[in-house]
Amino acid sequence: MTAPEQPQRPVQYVVEYPEGYPAVYEADVVLRDGATAHLRPITPSDPDLLVAFYARVSEQSKYYRFFAPYPQLSDRDVARFTQVDYVDRLALIVTVGDEMIGVGRYERTGRRTAEVAFLIEDAHQGRGLGQLLLEHLAQAAREHGITRFIAEVLPDNRKMITVFTEAGYKVAREFEDGVIMVEFDIAPTDTSFGVMQAREQRSEALSIARLLTPAGVAVIGASRREGTIGNALLRNLRDGGFPGQLYAVNADTKASEIDGVPAYPTIRDIEGTVDLAVVAVKADQVADVIVDCAFKGVRGLVVVSSGFAEIGDEGRKRQRHLVGLARSYGMRVIGPNALGVINTAPGVSLNATLSPLMPSRGRVAFFCQSGALGVSILADMVGRGLGLSTFVSAGNRADVSGNDLMQYWYSDEATEVVLLYLESLGNPRKFSRVARRLAGRKPVIALKTGRATQGVPLGHTVRRSQLPSATIDSLFRQSGLIGVDTPGELFDVAQLVAHQPLPKGRRVAIVSNSDALTLQALDTMAGCGLAVAGEAHTLNAEASAADFDAALREVFADDQVDSVVVIFTPPVQSNGAEVAQVLAAAAAGSEKPVLSTFLASRRVPEELRVADEHGGAARGSIPSFSSPQYAVGALAKATQYAEWRRRADSRIPEFPDIDTVGAEDFVAEFLQRHPHGADLDDADRQRLLSFYDISVLPAFPVLSADEAVARAADLGFEVILKATAEQWRMRPDLADIWRHIHDEDDMREAWAEMTRTFGVASDPGRAQFVVQKMAPPGVPVVISALEDVAYGPVVTFGLSGVATDLLGDRSYRMPPLTTVDAAEMVGEVRAAPLLYGYRGSDPVDIPAIENLLHRVSRLTLELEEVVRLDLRSVLVAAQGATVLDTSIRIAPNEKPRQDTPARRLT
């Protein structure tokens, strides 16, 4: 009998890139069903790929594309479709493995318009390819000055009409000669961005669900030898109660089973379905394993193997190849160098980790980047009795990241609280956006290491930020994350928000039988900004359960109390059971959070537990902390988060007077004159800012006293004389501005004194002073924006002056800014009282500051090439704000932003 022919292993298609090929348009993308694919510009080396694709497309789909029977492409068609200039004519294709499954293209028809068309292989229609191609084509077209797409669609091609109408753009349709003419502007709008975000969340959540809910799991590198990684993974999966099909794969085994699990030499030999492969082979063997998994139809991989980016350049290349290969075949990757994943859901019971600890079922989800720390973190969760829904340790975070997990947990009904242990942020802008959306629904508690040093583990690939460490704290606040500093604090806050309602205010009642511990609680409250509701109910050391009952009923009935802290240290003759009973009874059904220092326990004591259906602690259980400081600290964090959730009027304001197209044209023209970038002169700064309706008080350079007098006379005097050199500005020992110049004598006196102080310019043709009209008196502030290589645009606010510079008294936010974001930026700097009428001074025009913040935010968000913008001196008066001095630099952005209006995996 002849042995059946072995199927051929897939061989990756080799692409030859022509000169001018825009590699920046390449992207790995997640399809509607959670699988991945690769999107890239077409090249002249793709004729065979195109012809093979076209042969698989149905006659109906061809008819819809060309409005006539078109059974095959001519050589001329193939050449025209594969040879584009990537500017006026662009085609993007989507591939899975070695096959092309869809193509979209635009061709410029006018200065601002282009015609767009798509063709999707029938077997892959309904997977969201049309929407993805439209997003990426629109992104590329906008970069080349195209602002409007047009398309011709046959009336019965409802799928394509849906692609346009559901994209979030305002679509105009006309029926002419049996064809529907579709036209729409492609500028991103709140609606189109919202549509993109919703689709991104659904597809990325599904891609993670495919990893966390497998029906079949194969451990590749499984071993029966104790102490090996492969043995530990197989044992933990088996002993954790995984109910699906479990397979062991080991190339060297000839046995039919390993530790009772069916064994095979390769994954291709398994007859059953494998959804998840847990890989524990040598690093140089992983690529071959991935190809085998692709052949088998595996949906995702957990790569526990080390020897990748954490070992240096060779490992980084191997890691990039691993991720690219897996994604090209539709698979997501957790790792490499990962601890693994856990899902405690009934019917799943998945422990695909190196940790033998399987936490109890609960409502808390956990993402951790550190494998080594992950084991101790799981042990801490088990020790505290904190139930878990899902756990993912991503190791080097080469593919699946915290962003992906947050997308999944957003719609995961089993998860109510999310914990993040972060060692790096691969895409801070997307992190901020996704976290903000999730935090609006569920508490997200985050511990970020390396904030001060910006250090990251060797295995993590990140863009190195030039921003101060305070930026990450501001990002957390803006996104509604509960930022903590230690793993202990992470679990303290988790215990509270997982079991108790959120506080409705800052007023806290204390019921205690210890004077010393009460004082500790009060001190901590004062430092955290919490207020004592009335007087603390300090009972004596021998207080009975009845005494506690009376005090507790009083505080729970008091409308002036928002939260309750109970401190109980037992008398010698008591075990606390009676006190626990009255505490549980008093708190039952209350909407006020209650937390305790009950017998110094660090969990939910059995006496205060409300059991859920899994035997764990349900909502309403009362957590206990080892000391009042920890209890109050957790309460303060929860209170701040609750206030963030209640924020009113948090919207992005509209500014119809902003001329975005004019600003974009100006930037493009400037870069034609300065292809490598340059600082803008006064005229160009005025012109750019005018597109955003930001006015600057003109300043006129002068080279002599006579010229200064003449210019002041032209302005009608009431002017200032100001030094221009950067090293002179804001020096506490030098008066760089001479104010209140009323006439010629004043100006000549000012000139003589200023030149005596600062000397004469070494370059006689360069002005060292300017004359400027006096602005209304006010408080000087600074508003800046910087295009950071990691974070993208970041807006900064602070009061002007050396002291605030030295103290780093600045607030930071990532655009777009909501109305609340701008208000918080102004109010959170330590010097803010100077703006609100400090020591009897007049309050300044706060809305004028917020207006400038919003306009700068829009400018830096829309104009990626504005790499630095400083409103270096803004004088804010009781009415209005006057911009006195600016500095702007425009340069080509060599590393585009990572979070664009087109979906992509980064």
Secondary structure, 3 states (H helix, E strand, C coil): CCCCCCCCCCCCCCCCCCCCCCHHHCEEEECCCCCEEEEEECCCCCHHHHHHHHHHCCHHHHHHHHCCCCCCCCHHHHHHHHCCCCCCEEEEEEEECCEEEEEEEEEECCCCEEEEEEEECHHHCCCCHHHHHHHHHHHHHHHCCCCEEEEEECCCCHHHHHHHHCCCCCEEEEEECCEEEEEEECCCCHHHHHHHHHHHHHHHHHHHHHHHCCCEEEEECCCCCCCCHHHHHHHHHHHCCCCCEEEEECCCCCCCEECCEEEECCHHHCCCCCCEEEECCCHHHHHHHHHHHHHHCCCEEEECCCCCHHHCHHHHHHHHHHHHHHHHCCCEEECCCCCEEEECCCCCCEEEECCCCCCCEEEEEEEECCHHHHHHHHHHHHHHCCCEEEEEECCCCCCCCHHHHHHHHHHCCCCCEEEEEECCCCCHHHHHHHHHHHHCCCCEEEEECCCCCCCCCCCCCCCCCCCCCHHHHHHHHHHCCEEECCHHHHHHHHHHHHHCCCCCCCEEEEEECCHHHHHHHHHHHHHHCCEECCCCEECCCCCCHHHHHHHHHHHHHCCCCCEEEEEECCCCCCCCHHHHHHHHHHHCCCCCCEEEEECCCCCCCHHHCCECCCCCECCCCCCECCCHHHHHHHHHHHHHHHHHHCCCCCCCCCCCCCCHHHHHHHHHHHHHHCCCCEECCHHHHHHHHHCCCCCECCEEEECCHHHHHHHHHHCCCCEEEEECCHHHCCCCCCCCEEEEECCHHHHHHHHHHHHHHHCCCCCCCCCCEEEEECCCCCEEEEEEEEEECCCEEEEEEEECCHHHHHHCCCEEECCCCCHHHHHHHHHHCCCHHHHCCHHHCCCCCHHHHHHHHHHHHHHHHHCCCEEEEEEEEEEECCCCEEEEEEEEEECCCCCCCCCCCCCCEC
